[in-house]
């Protein structure tokens, strides 16, 4: 097997085969919609990158930008693991807002549904604090990746927050 540092592609760890449809770079083809009861609706673009280095883990980065100004917005990075022999998946995520989370859920074909299991935040995080996150990622029959994120805060129940679709760019 090739080393991840010698410039050659590394073989995908067999544990990750059920998630291989995520691998690569995805870019929003149209701006996504952001809404929440306590904020003004907004539009954003986003670039996702899922990669691996041969370990039983997918590395990822999510980078969002304001749709009109292209100003950097939300950033997430982390790791995706799958429990071998099962359809149980975990996302381990660090966000530029100071939130760190573990989301777990199930993979059914090309549909991944996750719920936050653990949230941590910096001591001076902006209020109201996020209390729960739900995420659905699915590869649609037309080959586009779709993501919907729901969120609950100290003063709002779990509500859809983000919705966007992506086209694979590499």
HELIX and SHEET records of a PDB file:
HELIX    1   1 UNK A   14  UNK A   22  5                                   9    
SHEET    1   A11 UNK A  24  UNK A  28  0                                        
SHEET    2   A11 UNK A  39  UNK A  51 -1                                        
SHEET    3   A11 UNK A  32  UNK A  36 -1                                        
SHEET    4   A11 UNK A 156  UNK A 168 -1                                        
SHEET    5   A11 UNK A 145  UNK A 153 -1                                        
SHEET    6   A11 UNK A 130  UNK A 139 -1                                        
SHEET    7   A11 UNK A 111  UNK A 121 -1                                        
SHEET    8   A11 UNK A  99  UNK A 108 -1                                        
SHEET    9   A11 UNK A  88  UNK A  95 -1                                        
SHEET   10   A11 UNK A  72  UNK A  82 -1                                        
SHEET   11   A11 UNK A  58  UNK A  66 -1                                        
END                                                                             
